[in-house]
């Protein structure tokens, strides 16, 4: 059973409220996605722990409803003041 990209995004944002999420359907089948998750709360958190946080937000759907998720995590770029 496939998941909608909007459902994946909603689950991640529910679990990581400061996250900005971009979802790409890699195969057009609603079953293989890439997600880029950017969150200030990731600052100082290891990549492994970031991945765990995202997977935890999906509530055990990985490997079931969601077959494959290529995941990239990042912290927001610092803002630079102009002038």
C-alpha positions as CSV (number, residue, x, y, z in Angstrom):
1,X,0.0,0.0,0.0
2,X,1.5,3.3,-1.1
3,X,1.6,6.5,0.9
4,X,0.9,10.0,-0.4
5,X,3.8,12.5,-0.3
6,X,1.6,14.9,1.7
7,X,1.0,12.2,4.3
8,X,4.7,11.6,4.7
9,X,5.4,15.4,5.0
10,X,2.6,15.8,7.6
11,X,3.9,12.9,9.7
12,X,7.5,14.3,9.7
13,X,6.3,17.9,10.6
14,X,4.1,16.4,13.3
15,X,7.1,14.7,14.8
16,X,9.6,17.5,14.1
17,X,7.6,20.7,14.3
18,X,10.3,23.1,13.1
19,X,11.1,21.0,10.0
20,X,10.8,22.1,6.5
21,X,10.2,19.0,4.3
22,X,10.6,18.5,0.6
23,X,9.3,15.2,-0.8
24,X,10.2,13.8,-4.2
25,X,8.4,10.8,-5.7
26,X,11.4,9.0,-7.2
27,X,9.6,6.4,-9.3
28,X,6.2,8.0,-9.8
29,X,4.7,5.0,-8.1
30,X,3.9,6.5,-4.7
31,X,6.1,4.0,-3.1
32,X,9.7,5.3,-3.5
33,X,10.4,8.7,-2.2
34,X,13.3,11.1,-1.3
35,X,12.8,13.5,1.6
36,X,15.0,16.5,2.4
37,X,14.3,17.5,6.0
38,X,15.8,20.8,7.3
39,X,15.3,21.7,11.0
40,X,16.9,24.0,13.5
41,X,16.4,21.3,16.1
42,X,18.9,19.2,14.2
43,X,21.7,21.6,15.1
44,X,24.3,19.7,17.2
45,X,22.5,16.4,16.5
46,X,24.4,13.6,14.7
47,X,23.3,12.5,11.2
48,X,22.4,9.1,12.7
49,X,20.2,10.6,15.4
50,X,18.5,12.9,12.8
51,X,17.7,9.9,10.7
52,X,16.3,8.2,13.8
53,X,14.1,11.2,14.6
54,X,12.7,11.3,11.1
55,X,12.0,7.6,11.1
56,X,10.4,7.8,14.5
57,X,8.1,10.5,13.2
58,X,6.9,8.1,10.6
59,X,5.5,5.9,13.3
60,X,6.8,2.5,12.1
61,X,5.5,2.9,8.5
62,X,9.0,2.4,7.0
63,X,9.1,-1.0,5.3
64,X,5.3,-1.3,5.4
65,X,3.1,1.5,4.0
66,X,6.3,3.3,2.9
67,X,8.6,1.0,1.0
68,X,11.6,3.3,0.4
69,X,12.7,6.7,1.6
70,X,16.0,8.3,0.6
71,X,16.6,10.7,3.4
72,X,18.7,13.9,3.5
73,X,18.8,16.0,6.7
74,X,20.3,19.4,7.3
75,X,20.2,22.4,9.6
76,X,19.1,25.8,8.1
77,X,21.9,28.0,6.7
78,X,22.7,30.9,9.0
79,X,21.1,34.2,7.8
80,X,23.4,37.0,6.9
81,X,22.4,40.6,7.5
82,X,22.5,42.9,4.6
83,X,23.9,46.4,4.7
